[in-house]
């Protein structure tokens, strides 16, 4: 019985992990392009509805994509080039112009071997983050390793970028010759930023909590909770102490749940809603409660009143 209970308790972890979407399919190749000049190419195919951030992002915005060769017997030549159809748009969340790719993208790093070895395997890793219109997935780091393809081919050069024109994601610009970054005249003054601070947010959250007490799921529990602390304690002082500890630990639990959002960048605030509305997770809890109910019925002896 204990083994079944542990299996049921661990199932949510497996279920949540299985729901992490793999929305980018990566292909890795290493080719020889000249005498002792090689090229590592990571090609990402992005699932429809998602986008992957560029390397060139402003500070305090999204997580930029980074690629690096991790093998020791190499010397990189230049910087990582990215090839794809760039999309630029203003992010309301970050308040800056961001760049991303929505269909496919290539990251190219040239290198040379410190010591000649045509059979060497070259390792590379890429760190990236993908988002859609609702959420951003946590940053992911993948590692790849491939032997060198010694069949020489032309390098992926800057001229190839001409087929990937930068797109400006805005519906207001209809003429391709217009450059919204360099207007010909003054387009007006910047909108003032509302800096009301956290006090108003705290007050509105506090007020919303009181309003939530009136909901049908919460309001009937108020007298039950109050009577529990007043009647179960040996005195008024103990009852008040237990009630304060009860409220304090509720506060601690919710504060602890918010800590990862301050430490780890890129965690979506909608993640708890995604977990709680998961079909498989709700089916799992249905099975757990059904199991506990059956155990309760099987182990509890009910005494029914006899006739008078």
C-alpha positions in Angstrom: 0.0 0.0 0.0 2.8 2.4 0.9 4.4 1.9 -2.5 1.1 2.8 -4.3 0.8 6.0 -2.2 4.4 7.1 -3.1 3.7 6.4 -6.8 0.6 8.5 -6.7 2.5 11.3 -4.9 5.3 11.3 -7.5 3.1 11.2 -10.5 2.4 15.0 -10.6 6.2 15.6 -11.0 6.3 13.3 -14.0 3.1 14.8 -15.4 4.3 18.4 -15.1 7.8 17.5 -16.6 6.1 15.8 -19.5 4.2 19.0 -20.3 7.4 21.0 -20.9 7.1 21.7 -24.6 9.9 21.1 -27.0 9.0 23.8 -29.5 12.4 24.1 -31.2 13.9 21.3 -33.2 17.7 21.7 -33.6 20.0 20.4 -36.3 23.7 20.6 -35.7 26.4 20.2 -38.4 30.2 20.9 -38.6 31.7 21.4 -42.0 35.1 22.2 -43.5 35.0 25.4 -45.6 38.7 26.1 -46.2 42.2 25.0 -45.1 41.9 24.7 -41.3 38.7 26.8 -41.3 35.6 25.1 -40.1 32.0 26.1 -39.4 29.6 24.9 -36.7 26.0 25.5 -37.7 23.0 25.1 -35.4 19.7 25.3 -37.3 16.5 25.7 -35.2 13.0 25.0 -36.6 10.5 26.8 -34.4 7.0 25.5 -33.9 4.2 27.7 -35.2 2.9 30.3 -32.7 6.2 30.5 -30.9 9.3 32.7 -31.3 12.9 32.5 -30.3 14.9 35.6 -29.1 17.8 37.0 -31.0 21.4 37.4 -29.7 20.9 41.1 -29.8 18.5 42.0 -27.1 18.5 45.2 -24.9 19.4 44.7 -21.3 16.6 43.9 -18.8 14.4 42.4 -21.5 14.2 38.7 -22.7 16.9 36.0 -22.5 19.2 36.4 -25.5 20.2 33.3 -27.4 23.9 32.4 -27.0 25.9 29.8 -28.8 29.4 28.7 -28.0 31.8 25.9 -29.0 32.9 24.0 -25.9 35.6 21.7 -27.4 39.0 22.5 -26.2 41.1 22.0 -29.3 39.5 24.9 -31.3 40.0 28.6 -31.7 37.0 30.6 -32.7 37.1 33.0 -35.7 35.0 36.0 -35.3 31.6 36.1 -33.5 28.5 34.0 -33.9 26.4 35.0 -36.9 22.6 34.5 -36.9 20.7 34.0 -40.1 17.0 34.2 -40.3 14.0 36.4 -40.8 14.3 38.9 -38.0 11.1 40.4 -36.5 11.4 43.6 -34.6 8.6 44.9 -32.4 8.0 47.0 -29.3 7.4 44.8 -26.2 4.9 46.2 -23.8 6.2 43.9 -21.1 9.8 45.1 -21.3 9.2 48.6 -22.7 11.9 48.2 -25.3 12.3 47.1 -29.0 13.0 43.4 -29.1 14.2 41.1 -32.0 13.1 37.5 -32.5 12.6 34.7 -35.0 9.4 32.9 -35.6 10.0 30.2 -38.2 13.6 29.2 -38.4 17.0 30.5 -37.6 20.7 29.5 -38.0 23.5 30.3 -35.6 27.0 30.0 -37.3 30.4 30.0 -35.6 33.6 29.7 -37.6 36.7 28.2 -35.9 40.1 26.7 -36.6 41.7 23.6 -35.1 44.7 24.3 -32.8 46.1 20.8 -33.7 45.1 19.1 -37.0 42.6 16.3 -36.4 40.2 15.5 -39.2 38.4 12.9 -37.0 37.7 15.3 -34.2 34.3 15.7 -32.7 33.2 19.2 -32.1 30.9 20.0 -29.2 28.7 23.1 -29.0 26.0 24.3 -26.7 23.1 26.8 -27.1 21.1 28.6 -24.5 17.8 30.0 -25.6 14.3 31.0 -24.6 11.0 30.7 -26.5 7.7 32.6 -26.0 4.3 32.8 -27.5 1.6 35.4 -27.1 0.7 34.2 -23.6 3.8 32.7 -21.8 7.5 32.2 -22.0 9.1 28.9 -21.3 12.1 28.7 -18.9 15.5 29.2 -20.6 16.9 25.9 -21.9 20.5 24.9 -22.6 21.3 22.0 -25.0 24.6 20.4 -25.9 25.5 18.9 -29.3 28.4 16.9 -30.7 29.3 16.0 -34.3 32.3 14.8 -36.2 33.7 17.2 -38.8 32.5 16.8 -42.3 35.7 17.1 -44.3 33.9 17.6 -47.6 34.6 21.3 -48.3 31.6 23.5 -48.9 31.2 27.3 -49.3 30.9 29.2 -46.1 27.6 30.6 -44.9 28.4 34.2 -45.5 26.8 37.5 -45.0 25.4 37.6 -48.5 23.1 34.8 -47.6 21.4 37.2 -45.2 19.9 39.1 -48.1 17.2 36.5 -48.5 16.1 37.2 -44.9 14.8 40.8 -44.9 14.2 42.2 -41.5 10.4 42.5 -40.8 8.9 45.2 -38.7 5.9 43.8 -36.8 3.6 46.7 -36.9 0.3 47.2 -38.7 0.6 51.0 -38.9 3.4 51.0 -41.4 2.2 50.1 -44.9 5.0 51.7 -47.0 8.3 49.7 -47.0 10.4 52.9 -47.6 9.4 54.4 -44.3 11.8 54.1 -41.5 10.0 54.3 -38.1 13.4 54.5 -36.3 14.4 57.7 -38.1 11.3 59.9 -38.6 11.6 63.0 -40.7 9.7 65.2 -38.2 8.9 65.3 -34.5 6.3 62.7 -33.9 5.1 64.0 -30.6 6.2 63.8 -27.0 6.7 60.6 -25.1 3.9 59.4 -23.0 4.4 60.0 -19.3 5.1 56.9 -17.3 2.8 56.2 -14.3 5.1 55.6 -11.3 2.5 55.0 -8.6 4.8 52.6 -6.8 4.0 49.3 -5.0 1.8 50.9 -2.4 -1.3 51.1 -4.7 -0.6 47.5 -5.9 -0.5 46.3 -2.3 -3.7 48.1 -1.4 -5.6 46.8 -4.4 -4.4 43.3 -3.7 -5.4 43.6 -0.1 -8.8 44.9 -1.1 -9.2 42.1 -3.6 -8.5 39.6 -0.9 -11.4 41.0 1.2 -13.7 40.8 -1.8 -12.6 37.2 -2.3 -13.9 36.4 1.2 -17.5 36.9 -0.2 -17.2 34.1 -2.8 -19.3 31.0 -2.1 -16.3 28.8 -1.7 -14.7 30.9 1.0 -17.4 32.7 2.9 -19.0 29.5 4.5 -15.5 28.5 5.8 -15.1 31.6 7.9 -17.3 30.5 10.8 -15.9 27.0 10.6 -12.3 28.4 10.8 -13.1 30.8 13.6 -14.9 28.2 15.7 -12.0 25.7 15.2 -9.5 28.1 16.8 -11.9 29.3 19.5 -13.1 25.9 20.6 -10.1 23.7 20.1 -7.8 25.8 22.2 -7.6 25.6 26.0 -8.0 29.4 26.3 -8.4 32.6 24.4 -4.6 33.3 24.4 -3.9 29.9 22.8 -6.7 30.4 20.3 -5.4 33.7 19.2 -1.8 32.4 19.0 -2.9 29.5 16.8 -4.9 31.8 14.6 -2.0 34.1 14.1 0.3 31.2 13.3 -2.2 29.9 10.8 -2.3 33.2 9.0 1.4 33.7 9.2 2.1 30.3 7.6 -0.3 31.1 4.8 1.7 34.3 4.2 5.0 32.4 4.3 3.7 29.8 1.8 2.7 32.4 -0.8 5.9 34.4 -0.3 7.9 31.2 -0.9 6.0 30.5 -4.1 7.0 33.9 -5.4 10.7 33.6 -4.7 11.6 31.7 -8.0 10.1 34.6 -10.0 12.7 37.0 -8.4 15.6 34.7 -8.7 15.2 33.0 -12.1 14.7 35.1 -15.2 12.1 34.1 -17.8 9.6 32.3 -15.6 6.1 33.1 -16.7 3.7 34.4 -14.1 1.1 32.3 -15.7 2.8 29.0 -14.9 0.7 28.2 -11.9 -2.5 28.7 -13.9 -1.1 26.4 -16.6 -0.4 23.7 -14.0 -3.7 24.1 -12.2 -5.7 23.9 -15.5 -3.7 20.9 -16.8 -6.1 18.2 -18.0 -3.8 15.3 -16.9 -3.0 16.9 -13.5 -6.7 17.3 -12.7 -7.4 13.7 -13.8 -4.5 12.6 -11.5 -6.0 14.4 -8.5 -9.4 12.9 -9.4 -7.9 9.5 -9.2 -6.1 10.3 -5.9 -9.2 11.6 -4.2 -11.2 8.6 -5.5 -8.5 6.3 -4.1 -8.5 8.1 -0.7 -12.3 8.0 -0.6 -12.3 4.3 -1.2 -9.6 3.8 1.6 -11.7 5.9 3.9 -14.8 3.8 3.3 -12.9 0.6 3.6 -11.2 1.5 7.0 -13.9 3.5 8.7 -16.7 1.8 10.8 -19.9 3.8 10.7 -22.4 3.6 13.6 -25.9 4.3 12.6 -28.6 5.2 15.2 -30.9 2.4 16.2 -34.7 2.8 16.6 -36.0 4.4 19.7 
